Amino acid sequence: MKMSPPKTPAQAAAAYGTNGSAPAAANAWAANLSVNFAAVLAKAAAAVGTWQANVSTSEAANNFTGGLNRAAQNVSVAVAKINGPSKATFSAQVKVASTGNYQTFATKFIPAVDAQAASIAAQNPGTDPASGTARMIAMNAWLIAQRGQFRVK
């Protein structure tokens, strides 16, 4: 049983660009962000303590919450922009990433996943459910250990 991705890095990057820049993807992005935009602002304001602890000034905290309060007063304008011209920007940026940052990431990540999956499968080639579960756990542990290893920027 092979546990590898079905695509090469080039195929994954091409699919990312095509699928991610499609009108349906832009519509989904805009719809999901629009619906939650006020909640995003509210959660950001509620997290001011964490943010302030990282910048350590009360003036920064006041400016932060003041900016969020001003943004909250203009949610309808922001949502209109998200559902309008920002969708085209989203699509264009996904397309650019598919031949740039995403392609760079996929070129490193997909072969690493494929090699690790082959290694795990060789160590535990069984076809029974327990073997499958063991391979899944091993792969998940490896993925967690890889955090930050494939950064592009």
Residue frames relative to the residue before (quaternion, step in Angstrom):
aa qw qx qy qz dx dy dz
M 1.0000 0.0000 0.0000 0.0000 0.00 0.00 0.00
K 0.2457 -0.7903 0.5494 0.1146 3.55 -0.64 1.14
M 0.1708 -0.7926 0.5810 0.0714 3.57 -0.91 0.98
S 0.4428 0.7090 -0.4544 0.3079 3.58 0.78 0.84
P 0.6173 -0.5435 0.4064 0.3981 3.56 -1.23 0.43
P 0.4851 -0.6952 0.4473 0.2851 3.59 -1.01 0.70
K 0.7338 0.4024 -0.2233 0.4997 3.60 1.23 -0.15
T 0.4626 -0.6075 0.5565 0.3276 3.51 -1.31 0.42
P 0.6713 -0.4732 0.3506 0.4501 3.62 -1.19 0.21
A 0.6524 0.5130 -0.3236 0.4544 3.60 0.95 -0.80
Q 0.6519 0.5015 -0.3145 0.4740 3.58 0.99 -0.83
A 0.6485 0.5157 -0.3218 0.4582 3.59 0.97 -0.84
A 0.6602 0.5028 -0.3102 0.4638 3.60 0.93 -0.87
A 0.6506 0.5063 -0.3190 0.4676 3.59 0.97 -0.82
A 0.6617 0.4969 -0.3057 0.4710 3.60 0.95 -0.86
Y 0.6141 0.5428 -0.3406 0.4607 3.59 1.03 -0.79
G 0.6839 0.4876 -0.2884 0.4597 3.57 0.88 -0.93
T 0.6867 0.4800 -0.2825 0.4672 3.56 0.91 -0.90
N 0.7389 0.4209 -0.2377 0.4694 3.57 0.74 -1.06
G 0.7042 0.4895 -0.2718 0.4366 3.57 0.91 -0.90
S 0.7214 0.4013 -0.2572 0.5024 3.58 1.14 -0.48
A 0.4311 0.7071 -0.4561 0.3258 3.58 1.27 0.07
P 0.6344 -0.5482 0.3758 0.3948 3.61 -1.10 0.58
A 0.6279 0.5394 -0.3507 0.4380 3.62 0.98 -0.73
A 0.6520 0.5022 -0.3197 0.4696 3.60 1.00 -0.77
A 0.6548 0.5002 -0.3127 0.4726 3.59 0.94 -0.84
N 0.6448 0.5137 -0.3209 0.4662 3.58 1.00 -0.80
A 0.6573 0.4984 -0.3140 0.4700 3.58 0.95 -0.84
W 0.6290 0.5304 -0.3322 0.4612 3.59 0.97 -0.84
A 0.6927 0.4784 -0.2787 0.4622 3.57 0.81 -1.02
A 0.6609 0.5120 -0.3155 0.4488 3.59 0.89 -0.89
N 0.6932 0.4762 -0.2871 0.4587 3.58 0.86 -0.92
L 0.6715 0.4735 -0.3056 0.4812 3.58 0.97 -0.76
S 0.6438 0.5392 -0.3229 0.4366 3.59 0.95 -0.83
V 0.6627 0.5203 -0.3044 0.4442 3.55 0.88 -0.97
N 0.7887 0.3411 -0.1500 0.4889 3.56 0.96 -0.87
F 0.3794 0.7757 -0.4629 0.2001 3.59 1.22 -0.06
A 0.6661 0.4837 -0.3093 0.4762 3.61 0.87 -0.88
A 0.6441 0.5141 -0.3191 0.4680 3.60 1.04 -0.76
V 0.6039 0.5476 -0.3504 0.4612 3.59 1.07 -0.71
L 0.6640 0.4946 -0.3000 0.4738 3.58 0.91 -0.91
A 0.6609 0.5104 -0.3110 0.4538 3.58 0.93 -0.86
K 0.6594 0.4933 -0.3141 0.4724 3.60 0.96 -0.82
A 0.6257 0.5280 -0.3394 0.4632 3.57 1.03 -0.74
A 0.6562 0.5012 -0.3135 0.4690 3.58 0.94 -0.85
A 0.6558 0.5134 -0.3120 0.4572 3.60 1.00 -0.79
A 0.6943 0.4678 -0.2684 0.4765 3.58 1.19 -0.51
V 0.3012 0.7944 -0.4898 0.1957 3.58 1.22 0.23
G 0.6084 0.5682 -0.3598 0.4215 3.61 1.03 -0.67
T 0.6583 0.4870 -0.2989 0.4901 3.56 0.95 -0.88
W 0.6521 0.5084 -0.3120 0.4680 3.54 0.92 -0.92
Q 0.6767 0.4983 -0.3005 0.4510 3.59 0.85 -0.94
A 0.6132 0.5539 -0.3539 0.4382 3.60 1.00 -0.74
N 0.6928 0.4698 -0.2697 0.4761 3.54 1.14 -0.63
V 0.7448 0.3235 -0.2253 0.5384 3.62 1.16 -0.35
S 0.2950 -0.8581 0.3930 0.1491 3.55 1.38 -0.20
T 0.6703 0.4336 -0.3741 0.4720 3.62 0.90 0.67
S 0.4941 -0.6494 0.4831 0.3174 3.56 -1.05 0.71
E 0.5892 0.5687 -0.3723 0.4369 3.60 1.08 -0.61
A 0.6414 0.5128 -0.3198 0.4727 3.58 0.98 -0.83
A 0.6473 0.5124 -0.3201 0.4648 3.60 0.97 -0.83
N 0.6506 0.5080 -0.3153 0.4681 3.61 0.97 -0.83
N 0.6615 0.4972 -0.3062 0.4706 3.57 0.95 -0.84
F 0.6292 0.5482 -0.3193 0.4491 3.55 1.05 -0.84
T 0.7205 0.4210 -0.2594 0.4862 3.58 0.73 -1.03
G 0.6060 0.5507 -0.3603 0.4469 3.61 1.06 -0.64
G 0.6597 0.5021 -0.3004 0.4716 3.57 0.97 -0.85
L 0.6547 0.4992 -0.3141 0.4728 3.57 0.98 -0.78
N 0.6364 0.5189 -0.3287 0.4665 3.58 1.01 -0.74
R 0.6433 0.5002 -0.3246 0.4802 3.59 1.01 -0.77
A 0.6434 0.5183 -0.3183 0.4649 3.57 1.00 -0.81
A 0.6392 0.5388 -0.3243 0.4427 3.58 0.99 -0.82
Q 0.6413 0.5179 -0.3224 0.4653 3.59 1.14 -0.59
N 0.7466 0.3597 -0.1976 0.5237 3.58 1.25 -0.37
V 0.1961 0.8163 -0.5242 0.1428 3.59 1.13 0.56
S 0.6608 0.5157 -0.3357 0.4298 3.63 0.83 -0.83
V 0.6323 0.5117 -0.3335 0.4766 3.60 1.03 -0.73
A 0.6664 0.4997 -0.3030 0.4630 3.57 0.91 -0.92
V 0.6566 0.5055 -0.3126 0.4644 3.59 0.92 -0.87
A 0.6283 0.5205 -0.3396 0.4680 3.61 1.00 -0.73
K 0.6588 0.4922 -0.3112 0.4763 3.59 0.98 -0.78
I 0.6235 0.5353 -0.3368 0.4597 3.59 1.00 -0.82
N 0.7416 0.4120 -0.2191 0.4820 3.57 0.89 -0.95
G 0.6831 0.4492 -0.2806 0.5028 3.58 1.27 -0.14
P 0.8697 0.0673 -0.0372 0.4875 3.56 -0.57 -1.15
S 0.5970 0.5889 -0.3783 0.3919 3.62 1.07 -0.50
K 0.5701 0.5804 -0.3962 0.4256 3.61 1.12 -0.48
A 0.6513 0.5011 -0.3183 0.4727 3.59 0.97 -0.81
T 0.6328 0.5213 -0.3255 0.4710 3.57 1.03 -0.79
F 0.6207 0.5421 -0.3303 0.4601 3.58 0.97 -0.87
S 0.6826 0.4922 -0.2884 0.4568 3.59 0.79 -1.02
A 0.6684 0.5058 -0.3026 0.4537 3.57 0.92 -0.92
Q 0.6717 0.4983 -0.3044 0.4558 3.59 0.95 -0.82
V 0.6116 0.5240 -0.3518 0.4772 3.60 1.06 -0.67
K 0.6442 0.5242 -0.3186 0.4568 3.57 0.95 -0.88
V 0.6514 0.5028 -0.3105 0.4759 3.59 0.96 -0.86
A 0.6648 0.5101 -0.3059 0.4520 3.59 0.90 -0.90
S 0.6230 0.5727 -0.3493 0.4024 3.58 1.03 -0.71
T 0.7428 0.3228 -0.2158 0.5454 3.59 1.16 -0.44
G 0.6971 0.4167 -0.2597 0.5224 3.56 1.29 0.10
N 0.8552 0.1484 -0.0665 0.4921 3.54 -0.45 -1.27
Y 0.6750 0.4753 -0.3226 0.4629 3.60 0.84 -0.85
Q 0.6455 0.5160 -0.3281 0.4576 3.57 0.95 -0.82
T 0.6304 0.5230 -0.3296 0.4695 3.60 1.01 -0.78
F 0.6461 0.5133 -0.3029 0.4768 3.57 0.98 -0.91
A 0.6942 0.4890 -0.2860 0.4441 3.59 0.75 -1.04
T 0.6238 0.5552 -0.3354 0.4362 3.58 1.04 -0.76
K 0.7028 0.4145 -0.2563 0.5183 3.60 1.12 -0.62
F 0.7321 0.4866 -0.2507 0.4054 3.56 0.78 -1.07
I 0.6899 0.5047 -0.3102 0.4160 3.60 0.72 -0.98
P 0.6712 0.4601 -0.3356 0.4746 3.67 0.83 -0.72
A 0.6206 0.5338 -0.3487 0.4565 3.61 1.05 -0.67
V 0.6490 0.4988 -0.3118 0.4824 3.60 0.97 -0.84
D 0.6531 0.5222 -0.3148 0.4492 3.57 0.92 -0.90
A 0.6655 0.4961 -0.3013 0.4694 3.59 0.95 -0.90
Q 0.6666 0.4928 -0.3071 0.4674 3.59 0.94 -0.84
A 0.6352 0.5240 -0.3293 0.4621 3.58 0.99 -0.79
A 0.6523 0.5016 -0.3150 0.4728 3.59 0.98 -0.82
S 0.6385 0.5281 -0.3203 0.4592 3.58 1.01 -0.81
I 0.6655 0.4948 -0.2957 0.4741 3.57 0.93 -0.92
A 0.6593 0.5092 -0.3082 0.4594 3.58 0.95 -0.88
A 0.6475 0.5138 -0.3217 0.4618 3.60 1.04 -0.75
Q 0.6701 0.4949 -0.2922 0.4697 3.58 1.05 -0.74
N 0.7990 0.1071 -0.0266 0.5911 3.58 1.10 -0.66
P 0.0050 0.8710 -0.4908 0.0215 3.61 0.42 1.21
G 0.3903 0.7601 -0.4609 0.2397 3.61 1.21 -0.03
T 0.3549 -0.7450 0.5311 0.1920 3.55 -1.19 0.59
D 0.4976 0.6585 -0.4308 0.3649 3.59 1.26 0.01
P 0.6787 -0.5129 0.3313 0.4081 3.63 -1.16 0.44
A 0.6363 0.5329 -0.3426 0.4402 3.62 0.95 -0.76
S 0.6448 0.5055 -0.3196 0.4760 3.60 1.02 -0.78
G 0.6402 0.5227 -0.3210 0.4625 3.57 0.99 -0.82
T 0.6482 0.5062 -0.3105 0.4766 3.56 0.99 -0.83
A 0.6458 0.5187 -0.3183 0.4610 3.58 0.95 -0.85
R 0.6485 0.5008 -0.3194 0.4760 3.61 0.98 -0.81
M 0.6395 0.5269 -0.3248 0.4560 3.59 0.97 -0.84
I 0.6654 0.4949 -0.3012 0.4707 3.60 0.91 -0.90
A 0.6499 0.5125 -0.3160 0.4638 3.59 0.96 -0.86
M 0.6629 0.4933 -0.3080 0.4714 3.59 0.95 -0.84
N 0.6406 0.5208 -0.3244 0.4617 3.57 0.96 -0.81
A 0.6444 0.5126 -0.3204 0.4683 3.59 0.96 -0.83
W 0.6433 0.5111 -0.3204 0.4715 3.58 0.98 -0.82
L 0.6531 0.5165 -0.3185 0.4529 3.60 0.89 -0.91
I 0.6414 0.5124 -0.3246 0.4698 3.60 0.95 -0.82
A 0.6692 0.5040 -0.2972 0.4581 3.59 0.96 -0.85
Q 0.6573 0.5318 -0.3057 0.4378 3.60 1.18 -0.46
R 0.3530 0.7725 -0.4791 0.2215 3.57 1.27 -0.15
G 0.8365 0.1709 -0.1668 0.4931 3.54 -0.81 1.08
Q 0.5482 0.6546 -0.3862 0.3490 3.62 1.22 -0.20
F 0.7624 0.3657 -0.1871 0.4999 3.58 1.13 -0.47
R 0.2521 0.7881 -0.5212 0.2091 3.58 1.16 0.56
V 0.3563 -0.7275 0.5502 0.2026 3.53 -1.06 0.80
K 0.7871 0.2062 -0.1073 0.5713 3.57 0.99 -0.79
